[in-house]
Amino acid sequence: MAKKKKKKDTHVDEIERLPWHMREHIHKLGFSTVEEYKLWCRQHNFCRGLNKNHRQRTDELFALSSINVSQIMANEKKGRNLKEVLPKIYKEELNGENLRNPIAKEIAYAFERSNSRENLLHLMLYIGEHSDLLKDASYIKGFEMIANHADSWIRPLESWFVKRHNRDWQFSQLLRHLFVKYDIPQFMDRVWLTENETYQNWYKHIGSGQNIRTAPEMPVTLTKKMAHHFLSAPKQYNVDEALRWGQVQALGGDKRLVDALRGTRLIENFSNDDFWLNVIRFFIANPMLDVRHVNPIVDFIWNHKFANQRVFVERGVVEEIGPPQPNFSMRGRTPRKLLSQVNDWHRQLGKESKQESYEWEHSEIGDLVVKEQRMDNYTPRYWRIQELLSTDELIEEGRVMKHCVVTYSESCFTGKTSIWSMETEDEYGKNNVLTIEVLMAEKLIRQVRGKRNRLPTPKERSLLKRWVRKEKLEIADYVKFEGE
Protein backbone atom coordinates (compact mmCIF):
# COMPACT_ATOMS: atom_id res chain seq x y z
CA MET A 1 0.00 0.00 0.00
CA ALA A 2 1.41 3.37 -1.06
CA LYS A 3 2.23 5.87 1.68
CA LYS A 4 0.45 9.17 1.68
CA LYS A 5 2.62 12.15 0.96
CA LYS A 6 3.10 14.51 3.87
CA LYS A 7 0.94 17.59 3.37
CA LYS A 8 2.95 20.73 2.76
CA ASP A 9 2.55 23.67 5.16
CA THR A 10 0.83 26.05 2.79
CA HIS A 11 0.68 28.80 5.44
CA VAL A 12 4.47 29.00 5.66
CA ASP A 13 4.84 28.83 1.88
CA GLU A 14 2.26 31.61 1.39
CA ILE A 15 4.08 33.96 3.80
CA GLU A 16 7.46 33.11 2.24
CA ARG A 17 6.17 34.02 -1.20
CA LEU A 18 5.26 37.55 -0.04
CA PRO A 19 7.55 40.58 -0.64
CA TRP A 20 10.13 40.91 2.14
CA HIS A 21 8.61 44.09 3.56
CA MET A 22 5.21 42.35 3.96
CA ARG A 23 6.80 39.26 5.57
CA GLU A 24 8.51 41.48 8.11
CA HIS A 25 5.33 43.53 8.64
CA ILE A 26 3.11 40.49 9.32
CA HIS A 27 5.65 39.03 11.75
CA LYS A 28 5.94 42.41 13.49
CA LEU A 29 2.17 42.44 13.98
CA GLY A 30 2.48 39.00 15.58
CA PHE A 31 0.60 36.84 13.06
CA SER A 32 1.84 33.41 12.00
CA THR A 33 -0.46 32.92 9.01
CA VAL A 34 -1.81 35.07 6.20
CA GLU A 35 -5.37 34.04 7.17
CA GLU A 36 -4.90 35.49 10.69
CA TYR A 37 -3.55 38.71 9.22
CA LYS A 38 -6.40 39.08 6.71
CA LEU A 39 -8.99 38.41 9.42
CA TRP A 40 -7.43 41.12 11.62
CA CYS A 41 -7.44 43.58 8.69
CA ARG A 42 -11.13 42.89 8.05
CA GLN A 43 -12.02 43.37 11.72
CA HIS A 44 -10.23 46.73 11.80
CA ASN A 45 -11.42 48.00 8.39
CA PHE A 46 -8.03 47.74 6.67
CA CYS A 47 -7.43 46.58 3.11
CA ARG A 48 -6.78 42.81 2.97
CA GLY A 49 -4.25 43.11 0.14
CA LEU A 50 -0.76 41.65 0.58
CA ASN A 51 1.41 44.37 -0.97
CA LYS A 52 0.91 47.52 1.09
CA ASN A 53 2.84 50.76 1.04
CA HIS A 54 4.71 52.30 3.96
CA ARG A 55 1.77 54.52 5.02
CA GLN A 56 -0.64 51.59 5.14
CA ARG A 57 1.79 49.49 7.20
CA THR A 58 2.38 52.41 9.60
CA ASP A 59 -1.38 52.86 10.10
CA GLU A 60 -1.78 49.18 10.93
CA LEU A 61 1.07 49.26 13.44
CA PHE A 62 -0.47 52.34 15.08
CA ALA A 63 -3.87 50.63 15.27
CA LEU A 64 -2.29 47.60 16.92
CA SER A 65 -0.59 49.83 19.51
CA SER A 66 -3.99 51.35 20.35
CA ILE A 67 -5.56 48.04 21.35
CA ASN A 68 -6.26 48.21 25.08
CA VAL A 69 -3.69 46.73 27.39
CA SER A 70 -6.01 44.12 28.81
CA GLN A 71 -6.33 42.50 25.37
CA ILE A 72 -2.57 42.53 24.87
CA MET A 73 -1.98 41.14 28.33
CA ALA A 74 -4.52 38.39 27.76
CA ASN A 75 -2.77 37.18 24.60
CA GLU A 76 -0.70 34.26 25.87
CA LYS A 77 1.06 33.78 22.50
CA LYS A 78 2.77 37.15 22.81
CA GLY A 79 3.83 36.59 26.39
CA ARG A 80 1.81 39.66 27.40
CA ASN A 81 -0.69 38.24 29.87
CA LEU A 82 -1.60 40.20 32.97
CA LYS A 83 0.29 38.13 35.50
CA GLU A 84 3.47 38.43 33.45
CA VAL A 85 3.43 42.10 32.38
CA LEU A 86 2.59 43.74 35.72
CA PRO A 87 5.45 42.09 37.65
CA LYS A 88 7.84 43.12 34.86
CA ILE A 89 6.70 46.72 35.19
CA TYR A 90 6.98 46.42 38.99
CA LYS A 91 10.54 45.07 38.69
CA GLU A 92 11.35 47.86 36.21
CA GLU A 93 12.10 45.37 33.45
CA LEU A 94 9.52 47.32 31.41
CA ASN A 95 9.01 51.08 31.60
CA GLY A 96 6.80 53.70 30.02
CA GLU A 97 9.35 54.57 27.37
CA ASN A 98 9.59 51.09 25.82
CA LEU A 99 5.86 50.29 25.94
CA ARG A 100 3.77 51.17 22.88
CA ASN A 101 0.32 50.70 24.33
CA PRO A 102 -1.05 53.92 25.92
CA ILE A 103 -2.70 52.09 28.83
CA ALA A 104 0.43 50.05 29.51
CA LYS A 105 2.40 53.30 29.52
CA GLU A 106 0.04 54.81 32.11
CA ILE A 107 0.43 51.72 34.31
CA ALA A 108 4.23 51.99 34.09
CA TYR A 109 4.17 55.69 34.92
CA ALA A 110 1.88 54.98 37.89
CA PHE A 111 4.48 52.55 39.29
CA GLU A 112 7.22 55.13 38.75
CA ARG A 113 5.28 57.69 40.81
CA SER A 114 3.82 55.34 43.41
CA ASN A 115 4.59 55.61 47.13
CA SER A 116 3.28 52.08 47.67
CA ARG A 117 4.46 49.89 44.80
CA GLU A 118 3.75 46.52 46.44
CA ASN A 119 0.16 47.51 47.25
CA LEU A 120 -0.28 48.87 43.73
CA LEU A 121 0.91 45.57 42.22
CA HIS A 122 -1.43 43.61 44.50
CA LEU A 123 -4.34 45.92 43.65
CA MET A 124 -3.82 45.88 39.87
CA LEU A 125 -3.37 42.11 39.68
CA TYR A 126 -6.63 41.58 41.55
CA ILE A 127 -8.50 44.27 39.56
CA GLY A 128 -7.24 42.83 36.28
CA GLU A 129 -8.47 39.35 37.18
CA HIS A 130 -11.84 40.32 38.65
CA SER A 131 -12.99 43.33 36.58
CA ASP A 132 -12.42 45.10 33.27
CA LEU A 133 -11.34 48.42 34.81
CA LEU A 134 -7.84 48.04 33.33
CA LYS A 135 -9.37 48.47 29.90
CA ASP A 136 -9.80 52.19 30.63
CA ALA A 137 -6.73 54.37 31.27
CA SER A 138 -8.76 56.96 33.19
CA TYR A 139 -8.88 54.70 36.28
CA ILE A 140 -5.15 54.04 36.53
CA LYS A 141 -4.47 57.26 38.45
CA GLY A 142 -7.23 56.13 40.82
CA PHE A 143 -5.52 52.80 41.50
CA GLU A 144 -2.28 54.63 42.22
CA MET A 145 -4.02 56.86 44.79
CA ILE A 146 -5.98 53.97 46.35
CA ALA A 147 -2.74 52.00 46.82
CA ASN A 148 -1.13 55.01 48.51
CA HIS A 149 -3.93 54.85 51.12
CA ALA A 150 -3.74 51.07 51.61
CA ASP A 151 -3.24 51.54 55.36
CA SER A 152 -6.81 52.91 55.49
CA TRP A 153 -8.50 49.97 53.75
CA ILE A 154 -11.27 48.77 56.06
CA ARG A 155 -11.99 45.49 54.23
CA PRO A 156 -9.79 42.93 52.45
CA LEU A 157 -9.44 43.55 48.74
CA GLU A 158 -10.05 39.84 48.08
CA SER A 159 -13.64 40.07 49.35
CA TRP A 160 -14.63 42.54 46.60
CA PHE A 161 -16.34 41.11 43.51
CA VAL A 162 -17.85 42.76 40.43
CA LYS A 163 -21.64 42.64 40.21
CA ARG A 164 -22.21 44.96 37.20
CA HIS A 165 -20.41 45.70 33.96
CA ASN A 166 -20.58 49.52 34.13
CA ARG A 167 -17.02 50.65 34.88
CA ASP A 168 -17.94 53.81 36.77
CA TRP A 169 -20.14 51.68 39.01
CA GLN A 170 -17.34 49.12 39.48
CA PHE A 171 -14.86 51.84 40.49
CA SER A 172 -17.42 53.42 42.82
CA GLN A 173 -18.12 50.10 44.55
CA LEU A 174 -14.41 49.33 44.87
CA LEU A 175 -13.93 52.64 46.73
CA ARG A 176 -16.87 51.95 49.01
CA HIS A 177 -15.62 48.46 49.73
CA LEU A 178 -12.17 49.68 50.74
CA PHE A 179 -12.96 52.97 52.52
CA VAL A 180 -16.65 53.46 53.34
CA LYS A 181 -18.87 52.39 56.23
CA TYR A 182 -21.63 54.97 55.68
CA ASP A 183 -23.22 56.61 52.64
CA ILE A 184 -21.06 59.03 50.68
CA PRO A 185 -22.08 61.22 47.70
CA GLN A 186 -21.11 59.98 44.26
CA PHE A 187 -19.31 63.19 43.24
CA MET A 188 -16.71 62.48 45.93
CA ASP A 189 -15.49 59.43 43.96
CA ARG A 190 -13.66 61.76 41.57
CA VAL A 191 -11.16 62.85 44.24
CA TRP A 192 -9.37 59.51 43.70
CA LEU A 193 -8.68 60.43 40.08
CA THR A 194 -6.65 63.46 41.23
CA GLU A 195 -3.57 63.93 43.42
CA ASN A 196 -5.44 65.98 46.04
CA GLU A 197 -4.67 64.09 49.24
CA THR A 198 -6.68 66.55 51.34
CA TYR A 199 -9.88 65.70 49.48
CA GLN A 200 -9.06 61.99 49.62
CA ASN A 201 -8.85 62.35 53.40
CA TRP A 202 -12.23 64.09 53.32
CA TYR A 203 -13.60 61.05 51.48
CA LYS A 204 -12.37 58.73 54.22
CA HIS A 205 -13.62 61.18 56.87
CA ILE A 206 -17.19 61.17 55.49
CA GLY A 207 -17.04 57.45 54.73
CA SER A 208 -16.25 56.73 58.37
CA GLY A 209 -19.47 58.52 59.41
CA GLN A 210 -18.01 61.89 60.39
CA ASN A 211 -19.38 65.29 59.34
CA ILE A 212 -17.80 67.28 56.51
CA ARG A 213 -17.81 70.29 58.87
CA THR A 214 -15.07 68.66 60.93
CA ALA A 215 -12.95 67.46 57.99
CA PRO A 216 -9.26 68.46 58.16
CA GLU A 217 -8.10 71.60 56.32
CA MET A 218 -11.61 72.88 55.56
CA PRO A 219 -11.26 76.22 53.70
CA VAL A 220 -14.67 77.55 54.84
CA THR A 221 -16.99 77.28 57.81
CA LEU A 222 -20.15 75.43 56.88
CA THR A 223 -23.43 75.65 58.75
CA LYS A 224 -25.34 72.42 59.38
CA LYS A 225 -27.65 73.31 56.51
CA MET A 226 -24.73 73.97 54.16
CA ALA A 227 -23.13 70.66 55.11
CA HIS A 228 -26.42 68.86 54.41
CA HIS A 229 -26.71 70.41 50.93
CA PHE A 230 -23.03 69.72 50.22
CA LEU A 231 -23.79 66.00 50.39
CA SER A 232 -26.53 66.36 47.76
CA ALA A 233 -24.45 68.17 45.13
CA PRO A 234 -24.87 66.89 41.53
CA LYS A 235 -22.56 64.01 40.68
CA GLN A 236 -20.83 65.97 37.87
CA TYR A 237 -19.56 68.60 40.34
CA ASN A 238 -16.11 68.51 41.86
CA VAL A 239 -15.53 69.07 45.59
CA ASP A 240 -14.94 72.85 45.29
CA GLU A 241 -18.12 73.26 43.28
CA ALA A 242 -20.01 71.13 45.81
CA LEU A 243 -18.90 73.45 48.62
CA ARG A 244 -20.37 76.43 46.75
CA TRP A 245 -23.47 74.35 45.99
CA GLY A 246 -23.96 73.76 49.71
CA GLN A 247 -23.59 77.47 50.48
CA VAL A 248 -25.87 78.69 47.68
CA GLN A 249 -28.59 76.13 48.36
CA ALA A 250 -28.57 76.85 52.09
CA LEU A 251 -28.87 80.60 51.42
CA GLY A 252 -31.88 80.09 49.11
CA GLY A 253 -30.18 80.07 45.70
CA ASP A 254 -30.58 77.60 42.86
CA LYS A 255 -28.57 75.47 40.43
CA ARG A 256 -28.64 78.22 37.80
CA LEU A 257 -26.65 80.52 40.07
CA VAL A 258 -24.25 77.75 41.13
CA ASP A 259 -23.54 76.90 37.49
CA ALA A 260 -22.80 80.58 36.83
CA LEU A 261 -20.40 80.67 39.79
CA ARG A 262 -18.63 77.56 38.48
CA GLY A 263 -17.09 79.72 35.78
CA THR A 264 -15.65 82.27 38.23
CA ARG A 265 -12.63 82.61 40.51
CA LEU A 266 -14.88 81.73 43.49
CA ILE A 267 -14.31 78.08 42.61
CA GLU A 268 -11.00 76.82 44.06
CA ASN A 269 -10.49 80.11 45.91
CA PHE A 270 -12.20 80.40 49.28
CA SER A 271 -10.20 83.25 50.80
CA ASN A 272 -12.24 86.17 52.25
CA ASP A 273 -15.24 83.87 52.17
CA ASP A 274 -17.36 85.94 54.59
CA PHE A 275 -17.30 88.81 52.11
CA TRP A 276 -18.02 86.58 49.11
CA LEU A 277 -21.03 85.09 50.88
CA ASN A 278 -22.46 88.62 50.87
CA VAL A 279 -21.88 88.77 47.11
CA ILE A 280 -23.71 85.45 46.76
CA ARG A 281 -26.55 86.83 48.88
CA PHE A 282 -26.69 89.82 46.49
CA PHE A 283 -27.15 87.49 43.49
CA ILE A 284 -29.81 85.49 45.34
CA ALA A 285 -31.68 88.67 46.33
CA ASN A 286 -31.78 89.77 42.67
CA PRO A 287 -33.07 86.71 40.79
CA MET A 288 -33.91 88.73 37.65
CA LEU A 289 -30.25 89.59 37.14
CA ASP A 290 -29.06 87.64 34.07
CA VAL A 291 -26.51 85.10 35.32
CA ARG A 292 -24.24 85.92 32.37
CA HIS A 293 -23.29 89.00 34.40
CA VAL A 294 -22.11 86.94 37.39
CA ASN A 295 -18.58 86.36 36.11
CA PRO A 296 -17.93 90.01 35.07
CA ILE A 297 -19.29 91.27 38.40
CA VAL A 298 -17.09 88.87 40.39
CA ASP A 299 -14.03 89.93 38.35
CA PHE A 300 -14.85 93.62 38.90
CA ILE A 301 -15.25 93.21 42.66
CA TRP A 302 -12.10 91.11 43.05
CA ASN A 303 -9.97 93.57 41.10
CA HIS A 304 -11.25 96.57 43.07
CA LYS A 305 -11.24 95.07 46.57
CA PHE A 306 -8.44 92.49 46.63
CA ALA A 307 -6.09 92.78 43.63
CA ASN A 308 -2.89 94.76 44.21
CA GLN A 309 -2.08 97.30 41.50
CA ARG A 310 1.32 97.47 39.77
CA VAL A 311 2.66 100.88 38.73
CA PHE A 312 5.96 101.82 37.07
CA VAL A 313 7.65 104.48 39.21
CA GLU A 314 10.57 104.79 36.79
CA ARG A 315 11.98 102.92 33.82
CA GLY A 316 12.21 99.21 34.66
CA VAL A 317 11.06 99.71 38.28
CA VAL A 318 7.62 98.43 39.32
CA GLU A 319 5.95 99.27 42.59
CA GLU A 320 3.02 97.29 43.94
CA ILE A 321 0.32 99.28 45.69
CA GLY A 322 -2.91 98.22 47.32
CA PRO A 323 -6.25 97.61 45.59
CA PRO A 324 -8.26 100.64 44.42
CA GLN A 325 -11.21 100.07 46.81
CA PRO A 326 -10.13 97.91 49.77
CA ASN A 327 -13.28 98.96 51.67
CA PHE A 328 -15.62 97.95 48.86
CA SER A 329 -18.91 96.73 50.33
CA MET A 330 -22.10 95.22 48.92
CA ARG A 331 -24.22 97.40 51.21
CA GLY A 332 -26.68 99.52 49.24
CA ARG A 333 -25.65 98.08 45.85
CA THR A 334 -28.30 97.73 43.17
CA PRO A 335 -27.90 95.59 40.05
CA ARG A 336 -28.30 98.56 37.73
CA LYS A 337 -25.70 100.70 39.47
CA LEU A 338 -23.26 97.80 39.88
CA LEU A 339 -23.53 96.84 36.18
CA SER A 340 -22.92 100.47 35.23
CA GLN A 341 -19.70 100.42 37.28
CA VAL A 342 -18.66 97.13 35.68
CA ASN A 343 -19.25 98.56 32.19
CA ASP A 344 -17.26 101.72 33.03
CA TRP A 345 -14.38 99.53 34.24
CA HIS A 346 -14.48 97.47 31.04
CA ARG A 347 -14.25 100.61 28.96
CA GLN A 348 -11.31 101.76 31.05
CA LEU A 349 -9.57 98.41 30.59
CA GLY A 350 -9.59 98.98 26.85
CA LYS A 351 -7.59 102.20 27.38
CA GLU A 352 -4.90 100.75 29.67
CA SER A 353 -1.40 101.97 28.92
CA LYS A 354 1.31 99.55 27.80
CA GLN A 355 3.27 100.01 31.01
CA GLU A 356 1.02 97.38 32.62
CA SER A 357 1.53 94.75 29.92
CA TYR A 358 2.87 91.19 30.22
CA GLU A 359 4.10 88.75 27.62
CA TRP A 360 4.28 84.97 27.94
CA GLU A 361 5.36 81.88 26.02
CA HIS A 362 3.04 79.75 23.93
CA SER A 363 1.60 76.90 25.99
CA GLU A 364 2.00 73.21 25.09
CA ILE A 365 -1.47 73.25 23.50
CA GLY A 366 -1.33 73.64 19.73
CA ASP A 367 -3.20 76.03 17.45
CA LEU A 368 -5.80 74.91 14.91
CA VAL A 369 -6.12 75.98 11.26
CA VAL A 370 -8.99 74.65 9.13
CA LYS A 371 -9.57 75.46 5.47
CA GLU A 372 -13.24 75.73 4.49
CA GLN A 373 -13.96 75.59 0.75
CA ARG A 374 -17.18 77.48 0.15
CA MET A 375 -19.53 76.38 -2.62
CA ASP A 376 -20.54 79.90 -3.67
CA ASN A 377 -17.03 81.32 -3.87
CA TYR A 378 -13.73 80.10 -5.24
CA THR A 379 -11.86 81.78 -2.41
CA PRO A 380 -11.64 79.54 0.69
CA ARG A 381 -12.23 80.73 4.22
CA TYR A 382 -9.77 79.84 6.98
CA TRP A 383 -10.76 79.20 10.59
CA ARG A 384 -8.08 79.63 13.23
CA ILE A 385 -7.86 79.02 16.95
CA GLN A 386 -4.70 80.64 18.31
CA GLU A 387 -3.38 81.56 21.73
CA LEU A 388 -3.18 85.20 22.85
CA LEU A 389 0.33 85.82 24.20
CA SER A 390 0.40 89.31 25.71
CA THR A 391 -1.64 91.80 27.67
CA ASP A 392 -1.86 93.96 24.55
CA GLU A 393 -3.43 91.07 22.62
CA LEU A 394 -5.93 90.51 25.45
CA ILE A 395 -6.81 94.22 25.44
CA GLU A 396 -7.42 94.16 21.69
CA GLU A 397 -9.49 90.96 21.98
CA GLY A 398 -11.59 92.53 24.74
CA ARG A 399 -12.04 95.75 22.76
CA VAL A 400 -13.24 93.93 19.64
CA MET A 401 -15.34 91.34 21.47
CA LYS A 402 -16.74 93.77 24.07
CA HIS A 403 -15.80 91.81 27.20
CA CYS A 404 -13.22 91.91 30.00
CA VAL A 405 -10.80 89.16 28.98
CA VAL A 406 -7.85 91.46 29.80
CA THR A 407 -8.42 90.70 33.48
CA TYR A 408 -6.81 87.29 32.82
CA SER A 409 -3.45 88.84 31.92
CA GLU A 410 -1.70 87.86 35.14
CA SER A 411 -3.21 84.36 35.17
CA CYS A 412 -1.89 83.83 31.63
CA PHE A 413 1.52 85.19 32.63
CA THR A 414 1.76 82.73 35.56
CA GLY A 415 0.60 79.82 33.38
CA LYS A 416 -2.60 79.12 35.28
CA THR A 417 -4.84 80.04 32.38
CA SER A 418 -4.51 80.41 28.63
CA ILE A 419 -6.78 82.54 26.45
CA TRP A 420 -7.48 81.64 22.83
CA SER A 421 -9.15 83.49 19.97
CA MET A 422 -11.17 81.82 17.24
CA GLU A 423 -11.19 83.90 14.07
CA THR A 424 -12.02 83.56 10.37
CA GLU A 425 -10.13 84.99 7.41
CA ASP A 426 -11.29 85.37 3.80
CA GLU A 427 -10.96 87.84 0.94
CA TYR A 428 -12.68 90.49 3.08
CA GLY A 429 -10.20 90.20 5.95
CA LYS A 430 -10.18 88.78 9.48
CA ASN A 431 -13.13 88.49 11.83
CA ASN A 432 -12.96 87.65 15.55
CA VAL A 433 -15.48 84.94 16.39
CA LEU A 434 -14.95 83.50 19.90
CA THR A 435 -12.79 83.95 22.97
CA ILE A 436 -11.88 80.73 24.79
CA GLU A 437 -10.49 80.26 28.31
CA VAL A 438 -8.52 77.08 29.14
CA LEU A 439 -7.60 76.07 32.69
CA MET A 440 -4.10 74.72 32.09
CA ALA A 441 -3.75 72.30 35.03
CA GLU A 442 -6.75 70.27 33.89
CA LYS A 443 -6.67 71.11 30.15
CA LEU A 444 -10.28 72.21 30.71
CA ILE A 445 -12.17 74.77 28.62
CA ARG A 446 -14.06 76.88 31.17
CA GLN A 447 -15.49 79.70 29.08
CA VAL A 448 -16.39 80.18 25.42
CA ARG A 449 -18.00 83.48 24.42
CA GLY A 450 -18.60 85.50 21.27
CA LYS A 451 -19.08 89.24 20.92
CA ARG A 452 -20.93 90.81 23.84
CA ASN A 453 -20.92 87.43 25.62
CA ARG A 454 -23.11 85.66 23.05
CA LEU A 455 -23.10 81.84 22.99
CA PRO A 456 -21.22 79.85 20.28
CA THR A 457 -23.18 78.80 17.18
CA PRO A 458 -23.39 75.14 16.03
CA LYS A 459 -20.73 75.81 13.35
CA GLU A 460 -18.38 77.34 15.93
CA ARG A 461 -19.05 74.49 18.34
CA SER A 462 -18.10 71.98 15.64
CA LEU A 463 -14.75 73.73 15.04
CA LEU A 464 -14.17 73.99 18.79
CA LYS A 465 -14.76 70.26 19.32
CA ARG A 466 -12.40 69.46 16.47
CA TRP A 467 -9.69 71.39 18.33
CA VAL A 468 -10.63 69.66 21.58
CA ARG A 469 -10.14 66.22 20.01
CA LYS A 470 -6.87 67.23 18.38
CA GLU A 471 -5.33 68.62 21.58
CA LYS A 472 -6.98 66.15 24.02
CA LEU A 473 -8.82 68.86 25.94
CA GLU A 474 -12.11 68.73 27.81
CA ILE A 475 -15.05 71.13 27.85
CA ALA A 476 -16.56 71.89 31.27
CA ASP A 477 -20.13 70.63 31.45
CA TYR A 478 -21.36 74.11 32.42
CA VAL A 479 -20.13 75.69 29.16
CA LYS A 480 -23.25 76.57 27.13
CA PHE A 481 -23.82 76.65 23.38
CA GLU A 482 -26.49 78.29 21.26
CA GLY A 483 -29.76 76.35 21.39
CA GLU A 484 -29.06 74.67 24.75
Secondary structure by P-SEA (a helix, b strand, c coil): ccccccccaaaaaaaaaccaaaaaaaaaaccccaaaaaaaaaaacccccccccaaaaaaaaaaaaaccaaaaaaccccccccccaaaaaaaccccccccccaaaaaaaaaaaacccaaaaaaaaaaaaacccccccccaaaaaaaaaaacccccccccccccccccaaaaaaaaaaacccccccccccccccccccaaaaaaaaaaaacccccccccccccccaaaaaaaaaccccccaaaaaaaaaaaaacccaaaaaaaccccccccccaaaaaaaaaaaaaacccccccaaaaaaaaaaaaccbbbbbbccccbbbbbcccccccccccccaaaaaaaaaaaaaaaaacccccbbbbccccbbbbbbbbbbccccbbbbbbbbbbccaaaaaaaaaaaccccccaaaaaaaccbbbbbbbccccccccccbbbbbcccccccccccccccccccaaaaaaaaaaaaaaccccccccccccc
